[in-house]
């Protein structure tokens, strides 16, 4: 193997490139990215960068000297447009063709949009800077979607003096992921600060004056942020022969085809720890999966399944939210430490007869690490909790 192409100048792509070099790969290593920037960190976009606490140079994942030391052939500002598996060739938007012996797909996701023009999304550095410029005191901001991204942006905008309206189609924001009662606790943080949170409403389009709801009502706004999820960047792979389905479908080794691996937000792989396929849009997973994919590509005879305990965090107002495991599709939630009403607690999640997740709000990191170990070892629910707890809801 003398030529490896990494498509996606992302956290996952960079981790893959570094792992290949550390693993002894000394051939041609090409990093392709559709943005004209070196890899940068995305979590601060909705937090420190949006709040103007950081400037864009702090998001760069590696300084120029460290990148240069990797000996990369960087093709930045040009998107991949096609893949010919039989020929082992990646096609680029500028007409170039990149032959490869090994390929890692790390093209991430893009923001889902609504009909209409003029709304902000929050996925790239340019997106965040454009929205930050508009967040002046008194500006009327409507945020469509009260998931973690929308909630983080609402917290920042409120702190900057914006008049925030937060719209969510579900009865309780985030209930599908964290449970109804935990979702309600996170929701109260917005209400306590005077954010106009409206649940059970559906937005059909962005208008010149704001947004239009399904019942015809128009909510006026100076600025609109659409935070209604993401779409995996797989269009360039259509017709390539790879299996696509809400991402690049991979096996437990992150393998998508012979000598082709995927990593990061775009990868849907089988996680043997949870015995299910998953696609994780978390920063920690991106780096870990990029490394795992690179190791498996570099040494196919020593491949290891990628079976992590996913981790994510969120900062909202004065709350620090941390979670381990796979919370979606859970059957039960139980508070194992602290108190929901004080927004200081640890909640455990059961799926089947196993503990599969833990979420902490307002707690030190060590409070949740013990529960991570229980998840990692496949501990039964009864054993993890010691007794059969009364459920708090789901």
MORATA-V37667 format. One record per residue. N is the residue number from 0. RES is the residue in one letter. SS is DSSP state (h for helix, s for strand, l for the rest). PHI is phi in radians with two decimals (* if undefined). D_LAST is the distance of its C-alpha to the last C-alpha in whole Angstrom. Layout:
n=N res=RES ss=SS phi=PHI d_last=D_LAST
n=N res=RES ss=SS phi=PHI d_last=D_LAST
This chain:
n=0 res=X ss=l phi=* d_last=49
n=1 res=X ss=l phi=-2.03 d_last=51
n=2 res=X ss=s phi=-2.33 d_last=49
n=3 res=X ss=s phi=-2.13 d_last=45
n=4 res=X ss=s phi=-1.98 d_last=44
n=5 res=X ss=s phi=-1.94 d_last=40
n=6 res=X ss=s phi=-1.73 d_last=39
n=7 res=X ss=l phi=2.20 d_last=37
n=8 res=X ss=l phi=-1.51 d_last=38
n=9 res=X ss=l phi=-2.06 d_last=35
n=10 res=X ss=h phi=-1.04 d_last=33
n=11 res=X ss=h phi=-1.17 d_last=33
n=12 res=X ss=h phi=-1.12 d_last=36
n=13 res=X ss=h phi=-1.15 d_last=38
n=14 res=X ss=h phi=-1.06 d_last=36
n=15 res=X ss=h phi=-1.12 d_last=37
n=16 res=X ss=h phi=-1.09 d_last=41
n=17 res=X ss=h phi=-1.13 d_last=41
n=18 res=X ss=h phi=-1.15 d_last=40
n=19 res=X ss=h phi=-1.06 d_last=42
n=20 res=X ss=h phi=-1.17 d_last=45
n=21 res=X ss=h phi=-1.11 d_last=44
n=22 res=X ss=l phi=-1.41 d_last=44
n=23 res=X ss=l phi=1.77 d_last=48
n=24 res=X ss=l phi=-1.25 d_last=48
n=25 res=X ss=l phi=-2.07 d_last=51
n=26 res=X ss=l phi=-1.50 d_last=51
n=27 res=X ss=s phi=-1.29 d_last=50
n=28 res=X ss=s phi=-2.16 d_last=47
n=29 res=X ss=s phi=-1.89 d_last=46
n=30 res=X ss=s phi=-1.93 d_last=43
n=31 res=X ss=s phi=-1.89 d_last=42
n=32 res=X ss=s phi=-2.54 d_last=40
n=33 res=X ss=l phi=-1.38 d_last=40
n=34 res=X ss=l phi=-1.57 d_last=40
n=35 res=X ss=l phi=-1.44 d_last=44
n=36 res=X ss=l phi=-2.31 d_last=42
n=37 res=X ss=l phi=-1.17 d_last=42
n=38 res=X ss=l phi=-0.93 d_last=38
n=39 res=X ss=s phi=-2.37 d_last=36
n=40 res=X ss=l phi=-1.52 d_last=33
n=41 res=X ss=l phi=-1.71 d_last=30
n=42 res=X ss=h phi=-0.90 d_last=27
n=43 res=X ss=h phi=-1.18 d_last=30
n=44 res=X ss=h phi=-1.02 d_last=31
n=45 res=X ss=h phi=-1.64 d_last=28
n=46 res=X ss=l phi=-2.20 d_last=28
n=47 res=X ss=l phi=-1.12 d_last=32
n=48 res=X ss=l phi=-1.22 d_last=34
n=49 res=X ss=l phi=-1.09 d_last=33
n=50 res=X ss=l phi=-1.42 d_last=33
n=51 res=X ss=l phi=1.10 d_last=37
n=52 res=X ss=l phi=-1.42 d_last=36
n=53 res=X ss=l phi=-2.12 d_last=37
n=54 res=X ss=l phi=-1.82 d_last=40
n=55 res=X ss=h phi=-1.09 d_last=39
n=56 res=X ss=h phi=-1.17 d_last=42
n=57 res=X ss=h phi=-1.35 d_last=39
n=58 res=X ss=h phi=-1.51 d_last=37
n=59 res=X ss=s phi=-1.05 d_last=39
n=60 res=X ss=l phi=-1.32 d_last=38
n=61 res=X ss=l phi=-2.48 d_last=41
n=62 res=X ss=l phi=-1.32 d_last=45
n=63 res=X ss=h phi=-0.97 d_last=47
n=64 res=X ss=h phi=-1.16 d_last=49
n=65 res=X ss=h phi=-1.17 d_last=46
n=66 res=X ss=h phi=-1.14 d_last=46
n=67 res=X ss=h phi=-1.08 d_last=49
n=68 res=X ss=h phi=-1.15 d_last=49
n=69 res=X ss=l phi=-1.34 d_last=47
n=70 res=X ss=l phi=1.11 d_last=50
n=71 res=X ss=s phi=-1.45 d_last=48
n=72 res=X ss=s phi=-1.61 d_last=49
n=73 res=X ss=s phi=-1.62 d_last=47
n=74 res=X ss=s phi=-2.06 d_last=46
n=75 res=X ss=s phi=-1.70 d_last=45
n=76 res=X ss=l phi=1.38 d_last=44
n=77 res=X ss=l phi=-2.41 d_last=45
n=78 res=X ss=l phi=-1.55 d_last=42
n=79 res=X ss=s phi=-1.34 d_last=42
n=80 res=X ss=s phi=-2.07 d_last=42
n=81 res=X ss=s phi=-2.93 d_last=43
n=82 res=X ss=s phi=-2.39 d_last=43
n=83 res=X ss=s phi=-1.90 d_last=45
n=84 res=X ss=l phi=-1.06 d_last=44
n=85 res=X ss=l phi=-1.08 d_last=47
n=86 res=X ss=l phi=-1.58 d_last=49
n=87 res=X ss=l phi=0.97 d_last=47
n=88 res=X ss=s phi=-2.38 d_last=47
n=89 res=X ss=s phi=-1.77 d_last=45
n=90 res=X ss=s phi=-1.73 d_last=46
n=91 res=X ss=s phi=-1.94 d_last=46
n=92 res=X ss=l phi=-1.13 d_last=46
n=93 res=X ss=l phi=-1.52 d_last=50
n=94 res=X ss=l phi=1.63 d_last=51
n=95 res=X ss=l phi=-1.26 d_last=51
n=96 res=X ss=s phi=-2.19 d_last=50
n=97 res=X ss=s phi=-1.96 d_last=49
n=98 res=X ss=s phi=-1.28 d_last=50
n=99 res=X ss=l phi=-2.54 d_last=47
n=100 res=X ss=l phi=-1.75 d_last=47
n=101 res=X ss=s phi=-2.42 d_last=44
n=102 res=X ss=s phi=-2.32 d_last=41
n=103 res=X ss=s phi=-2.12 d_last=38
n=104 res=X ss=s phi=-1.67 d_last=36
n=105 res=X ss=l phi=-2.46 d_last=34
n=106 res=X ss=l phi=-1.47 d_last=34
n=107 res=X ss=l phi=1.15 d_last=30
n=108 res=X ss=s phi=-2.34 d_last=29
n=109 res=X ss=s phi=-2.20 d_last=30
n=110 res=X ss=s phi=-1.23 d_last=28
n=111 res=X ss=l phi=-1.31 d_last=27
n=112 res=X ss=l phi=-2.03 d_last=29
n=113 res=X ss=l phi=-1.96 d_last=29
n=114 res=X ss=l phi=-1.00 d_last=33
n=115 res=X ss=l phi=1.86 d_last=35
n=116 res=X ss=l phi=-2.05 d_last=37
n=117 res=X ss=l phi=1.70 d_last=37
n=118 res=X ss=l phi=-1.44 d_last=33
n=119 res=X ss=s phi=-1.47 d_last=32
n=120 res=X ss=l phi=-2.19 d_last=30
n=121 res=X ss=l phi=-2.42 d_last=29
n=122 res=X ss=l phi=-2.31 d_last=30
n=123 res=X ss=l phi=-1.96 d_last=33
n=124 res=X ss=h phi=-1.05 d_last=36
n=125 res=X ss=h phi=-1.09 d_last=38
n=126 res=X ss=h phi=-1.01 d_last=34
n=127 res=X ss=h phi=-1.14 d_last=34
n=128 res=X ss=h phi=-1.17 d_last=37
n=129 res=X ss=h phi=-1.14 d_last=38
n=130 res=X ss=h phi=-1.24 d_last=35
n=131 res=X ss=h phi=-1.02 d_last=36
n=132 res=X ss=h phi=-1.06 d_last=39
n=133 res=X ss=h phi=-1.64 d_last=38
n=134 res=X ss=l phi=-1.50 d_last=36
n=135 res=X ss=l phi=-1.82 d_last=38
n=136 res=X ss=l phi=-0.95 d_last=38
n=137 res=X ss=l phi=1.55 d_last=37
n=138 res=X ss=l phi=-1.13 d_last=36
n=139 res=X ss=s phi=-1.58 d_last=34
n=140 res=X ss=s phi=-1.97 d_last=31
n=141 res=X ss=s phi=-1.79 d_last=29
n=142 res=X ss=s phi=-1.93 d_last=26
n=143 res=X ss=s phi=-1.70 d_last=24
n=144 res=X ss=l phi=1.94 d_last=20
n=145 res=X ss=l phi=-1.89 d_last=18
n=146 res=X ss=l phi=-1.28 d_last=17
n=147 res=X ss=h phi=-1.09 d_last=18
n=148 res=X ss=h phi=-1.14 d_last=22
n=149 res=X ss=h phi=-1.08 d_last=22
n=150 res=X ss=h phi=-1.16 d_last=20
n=151 res=X ss=h phi=-1.12 d_last=23
n=152 res=X ss=h phi=-1.13 d_last=26
n=153 res=X ss=h phi=-1.08 d_last=25
n=154 res=X ss=h phi=-1.11 d_last=25
n=155 res=X ss=h phi=-1.14 d_last=28
n=156 res=X ss=h phi=-1.07 d_last=30
n=157 res=X ss=h phi=-1.05 d_last=29
n=158 res=X ss=h phi=-1.12 d_last=31
n=159 res=X ss=l phi=-1.49 d_last=34
n=160 res=X ss=l phi=1.66 d_last=34
n=161 res=X ss=l phi=-1.32 d_last=33
n=162 res=X ss=s phi=-1.66 d_last=32
n=163 res=X ss=s phi=-1.79 d_last=28
n=164 res=X ss=s phi=-2.01 d_last=26
n=165 res=X ss=s phi=-2.00 d_last=23
n=166 res=X ss=s phi=-1.94 d_last=22
n=167 res=X ss=s phi=-2.47 d_last=19
n=168 res=X ss=l phi=-1.24 d_last=18
n=169 res=X ss=l phi=-1.36 d_last=14
n=170 res=X ss=l phi=-1.09 d_last=13
n=171 res=X ss=l phi=-2.31 d_last=11
n=172 res=X ss=l phi=-0.98 d_last=13
n=173 res=X ss=l phi=1.17 d_last=11
n=174 res=X ss=h phi=-1.05 d_last=8
n=175 res=X ss=h phi=-1.10 d_last=8
n=176 res=X ss=h phi=-1.74 d_last=9
n=177 res=X ss=h phi=-2.00 d_last=8
n=178 res=X ss=l phi=1.71 d_last=4
n=179 res=X ss=h phi=-1.12 d_last=5
n=180 res=X ss=h phi=-1.25 d_last=7
n=181 res=X ss=h phi=-1.17 d_last=9
n=182 res=X ss=h phi=-1.02 d_last=10
n=183 res=X ss=h phi=-1.15 d_last=11
n=184 res=X ss=h phi=-1.09 d_last=13
n=185 res=X ss=h phi=-1.13 d_last=14
n=186 res=X ss=h phi=-1.12 d_last=15
n=187 res=X ss=h phi=-1.08 d_last=17
n=188 res=X ss=h phi=-1.08 d_last=20
n=189 res=X ss=h phi=-1.27 d_last=21
n=190 res=X ss=h phi=-1.10 d_last=22
n=191 res=X ss=l phi=-1.08 d_last=23
n=192 res=X ss=l phi=-1.80 d_last=26
n=193 res=X ss=l phi=1.49 d_last=27
n=194 res=X ss=l phi=-1.16 d_last=25
n=195 res=X ss=s phi=-1.45 d_last=25
n=196 res=X ss=s phi=-1.65 d_last=21
n=197 res=X ss=s phi=-2.14 d_last=21
n=198 res=X ss=s phi=-1.80 d_last=18
n=199 res=X ss=l phi=1.27 d_last=18
n=200 res=X ss=l phi=-2.07 d_last=21
n=201 res=X ss=l phi=-2.02 d_last=23
n=202 res=X ss=s phi=-1.69 d_last=26
n=203 res=X ss=s phi=-1.70 d_last=29
n=204 res=X ss=s phi=-2.85 d_last=31
n=205 res=X ss=s phi=-1.60 d_last=33
n=206 res=X ss=l phi=-2.02 d_last=36
n=207 res=X ss=l phi=-1.11 d_last=39
n=208 res=X ss=l phi=-1.80 d_last=38
n=209 res=X ss=s phi=2.75 d_last=34
n=210 res=X ss=s phi=-2.38 d_last=31
n=211 res=X ss=s phi=-1.88 d_last=31
n=212 res=X ss=s phi=-1.54 d_last=28
n=213 res=X ss=l phi=-1.09 d_last=28
n=214 res=X ss=l phi=-1.50 d_last=29
n=215 res=X ss=l phi=1.68 d_last=32
n=216 res=X ss=l phi=-1.14 d_last=32
n=217 res=X ss=s phi=-1.87 d_last=33
n=218 res=X ss=s phi=-1.74 d_last=31
n=219 res=X ss=s phi=-1.24 d_last=34
n=220 res=X ss=l phi=-2.73 d_last=34
n=221 res=X ss=l phi=-1.41 d_last=37
n=222 res=X ss=s phi=-2.40 d_last=34
n=223 res=X ss=s phi=-2.23 d_last=31
n=224 res=X ss=s phi=-2.00 d_last=29
n=225 res=X ss=s phi=-1.72 d_last=27
n=226 res=X ss=l phi=-2.29 d_last=24
n=227 res=X ss=l phi=-1.98 d_last=22
n=228 res=X ss=l phi=1.78 d_last=22
n=229 res=X ss=s phi=-2.43 d_last=25
n=230 res=X ss=s phi=-2.22 d_last=27
n=231 res=X ss=s phi=-1.08 d_last=28
n=232 res=X ss=l phi=-1.47 d_last=32
n=233 res=X ss=l phi=-2.13 d_last=33
n=234 res=X ss=h phi=-0.99 d_last=36
n=235 res=X ss=h phi=-1.16 d_last=38
n=236 res=X ss=h phi=-1.73 d_last=38
n=237 res=X ss=l phi=-1.11 d_last=38
n=238 res=X ss=l phi=1.43 d_last=40
n=239 res=X ss=l phi=-1.38 d_last=41
n=240 res=X ss=l phi=1.86 d_last=40
n=241 res=X ss=l phi=-1.25 d_last=36
n=242 res=X ss=l phi=-1.45 d_last=33
n=243 res=X ss=s phi=-2.05 d_last=31
n=244 res=X ss=l phi=-3.03 d_last=28
n=245 res=X ss=l phi=0.88 d_last=25
n=246 res=X ss=l phi=2.13 d_last=28
n=247 res=X ss=s phi=-1.50 d_last=30
n=248 res=X ss=s phi=-1.37 d_last=29
n=249 res=X ss=l phi=-2.23 d_last=30
n=250 res=X ss=l phi=-1.52 d_last=30
n=251 res=X ss=l phi=-1.20 d_last=29
n=252 res=X ss=l phi=-1.67 d_last=32
n=253 res=X ss=l phi=1.27 d_last=31
n=254 res=X ss=s phi=-1.45 d_last=34
n=255 res=X ss=s phi=-1.86 d_last=34
n=256 res=X ss=s phi=-2.93 d_last=38
n=257 res=X ss=l phi=-1.06 d_last=41
n=258 res=X ss=l phi=1.15 d_last=42
n=259 res=X ss=s phi=-2.22 d_last=39
n=260 res=X ss=s phi=-2.24 d_last=35
n=261 res=X ss=s phi=-2.29 d_last=33
n=262 res=X ss=l phi=-2.67 d_last=31
n=263 res=X ss=h phi=1.50 d_last=28
n=264 res=X ss=h phi=-1.04 d_last=26
n=265 res=X ss=h phi=-1.49 d_last=28
n=266 res=X ss=s phi=-1.58 d_last=28
n=267 res=X ss=s phi=-1.94 d_last=25
n=268 res=X ss=s phi=-2.19 d_last=26
n=269 res=X ss=s phi=-1.51 d_last=25
n=270 res=X ss=s phi=-1.67 d_last=23
n=271 res=X ss=l phi=-1.15 d_last=24
n=272 res=X ss=l phi=-1.12 d_last=22
n=273 res=X ss=l phi=-1.82 d_last=19
n=274 res=X ss=l phi=0.99 d_last=21
n=275 res=X ss=s phi=-2.71 d_last=20
n=276 res=X ss=s phi=-1.45 d_last=22
n=277 res=X ss=s phi=-2.60 d_last=20
n=278 res=X ss=l phi=-2.21 d_last=22
n=279 res=X ss=l phi=-1.96 d_last=21
n=280 res=X ss=l phi=-1.82 d_last=22
n=281 res=X ss=l phi=-2.20 d_last=23
n=282 res=X ss=h phi=-1.05 d_last=26
n=283 res=X ss=h phi=-1.08 d_last=26
n=284 res=X ss=h phi=-1.10 d_last=25
n=285 res=X ss=h phi=-1.02 d_last=28
n=286 res=X ss=h phi=-1.17 d_last=31
n=287 res=X ss=h phi=-1.11 d_last=30
n=288 res=X ss=h phi=-1.28 d_last=30
n=289 res=X ss=h phi=-1.05 d_last=33
n=290 res=X ss=h phi=-1.16 d_last=34
n=291 res=X ss=h phi=-1.11 d_last=33
n=292 res=X ss=h phi=-1.10 d_last=34
n=293 res=X ss=h phi=-1.14 d_last=38
n=294 res=X ss=h phi=-1.09 d_last=38
n=295 res=X ss=h phi=-1.20 d_last=38
n=296 res=X ss=h phi=-1.16 d_last=40
n=297 res=X ss=h phi=-1.23 d_last=43
n=298 res=X ss=l phi=-2.38 d_last=43
n=299 res=X ss=h phi=-1.04 d_last=42
n=300 res=X ss=h phi=-1.29 d_last=43
n=301 res=X ss=h phi=-2.04 d_last=41
n=302 res=X ss=l phi=-1.05 d_last=37
n=303 res=X ss=l phi=-2.18 d_last=34
n=304 res=X ss=l phi=-1.07 d_last=31
n=305 res=X ss=l phi=-1.66 d_last=28
n=306 res=X ss=l phi=-2.28 d_last=25
n=307 res=X ss=l phi=-1.44 d_last=24
n=308 res=X ss=l phi=-1.63 d_last=21
n=309 res=X ss=l phi=-1.01 d_last=20
n=310 res=X ss=s phi=-2.36 d_last=20
n=311 res=X ss=s phi=-2.55 d_last=20
n=312 res=X ss=s phi=-2.45 d_last=20
n=313 res=X ss=s phi=-2.60 d_last=20
n=314 res=X ss=s phi=-1.93 d_last=23
n=315 res=X ss=s phi=-2.40 d_last=22
n=316 res=X ss=l phi=0.94 d_last=24
n=317 res=X ss=l phi=-1.73 d_last=25
n=318 res=X ss=s phi=-1.76 d_last=21
n=319 res=X ss=s phi=-1.92 d_last=21
n=320 res=X ss=s phi=-1.84 d_last=18
n=321 res=X ss=s phi=-2.30 d_last=18
n=322 res=X ss=s phi=-2.56 d_last=16
n=323 res=X ss=s phi=-2.11 d_last=17
n=324 res=X ss=s phi=1.73 d_last=16
n=325 res=X ss=l phi=-2.14 d_last=14
n=326 res=X ss=l phi=-1.50 d_last=11
n=327 res=X ss=l phi=-1.15 d_last=10
n=328 res=X ss=l phi=1.30 d_last=9
n=329 res=X ss=l phi=-1.19 d_last=7
n=330 res=X ss=l phi=-1.80 d_last=7
n=331 res=X ss=s phi=-2.75 d_last=5
n=332 res=X ss=s phi=-2.23 d_last=6
n=333 res=X ss=s phi=-2.40 d_last=9
n=334 res=X ss=s phi=-1.37 d_last=12
n=335 res=X ss=s phi=-1.91 d_last=15
n=336 res=X ss=s phi=-2.82 d_last=17
n=337 res=X ss=s phi=1.43 d_last=18
n=338 res=X ss=s phi=-2.50 d_last=17
n=339 res=X ss=h phi=-1.02 d_last=14
n=340 res=X ss=h phi=-1.14 d_last=17
n=341 res=X ss=h phi=-1.63 d_last=19
n=342 res=X ss=l phi=0.91 d_last=17
n=343 res=X ss=s phi=-2.58 d_last=18
n=344 res=X ss=s phi=-2.88 d_last=16
n=345 res=X ss=s phi=-2.13 d_last=15
n=346 res=X ss=s phi=-2.02 d_last=11
n=347 res=X ss=s phi=-1.84 d_last=11
n=348 res=X ss=s phi=-2.13 d_last=9
n=349 res=X ss=s phi=-1.94 d_last=10
n=350 res=X ss=s phi=-2.24 d_last=11
n=351 res=X ss=l phi=1.13 d_last=13
n=352 res=X ss=l phi=-1.82 d_last=15
n=353 res=X ss=s phi=-2.00 d_last=15
n=354 res=X ss=s phi=-1.41 d_last=14
n=355 res=X ss=s phi=-2.10 d_last=14
n=356 res=X ss=s phi=-2.86 d_last=13
n=357 res=X ss=s phi=-2.60 d_last=13
n=358 res=X ss=s phi=-2.32 d_last=13
n=359 res=X ss=s phi=-2.15 d_last=16
n=360 res=X ss=s phi=-2.21 d_last=17
n=361 res=X ss=l phi=1.16 d_last=20
n=362 res=X ss=l phi=-2.04 d_last=21
n=363 res=X ss=l phi=-1.19 d_last=24
n=364 res=X ss=l phi=-0.94 d_last=24
n=365 res=X ss=h phi=-1.14 d_last=25
n=366 res=X ss=h phi=-1.17 d_last=22
n=367 res=X ss=h phi=-1.87 d_last=20
n=368 res=X ss=h phi=-1.14 d_last=22
n=369 res=X ss=h phi=-1.05 d_last=22
n=370 res=X ss=h phi=-1.26 d_last=19
n=371 res=X ss=h phi=-1.05 d_last=20
n=372 res=X ss=h phi=-1.09 d_last=23
n=373 res=X ss=h phi=-1.10 d_last=20
n=374 res=X ss=h phi=-1.18 d_last=18
n=375 res=X ss=h phi=-1.11 d_last=22
n=376 res=X ss=l phi=-1.67 d_last=23
n=377 res=X ss=l phi=1.17 d_last=21
n=378 res=X ss=l phi=-1.12 d_last=20
n=379 res=X ss=s phi=-1.18 d_last=18
n=380 res=X ss=h phi=-1.06 d_last=15
n=381 res=X ss=h phi=-1.10 d_last=18
n=382 res=X ss=h phi=-1.20 d_last=20
n=383 res=X ss=h phi=-1.13 d_last=18
n=384 res=X ss=h phi=-1.66 d_last=17
n=385 res=X ss=l phi=1.50 d_last=20
n=386 res=X ss=l phi=-2.41 d_last=19
n=387 res=X ss=l phi=-1.47 d_last=16
n=388 res=X ss=l phi=-1.40 d_last=14
n=389 res=X ss=l phi=-1.36 d_last=12
n=390 res=X ss=l phi=-1.19 d_last=8
n=391 res=X ss=l phi=-1.65 d_last=7
n=392 res=X ss=s phi=2.25 d_last=4
n=393 res=X ss=l phi=-2.66 d_last=0
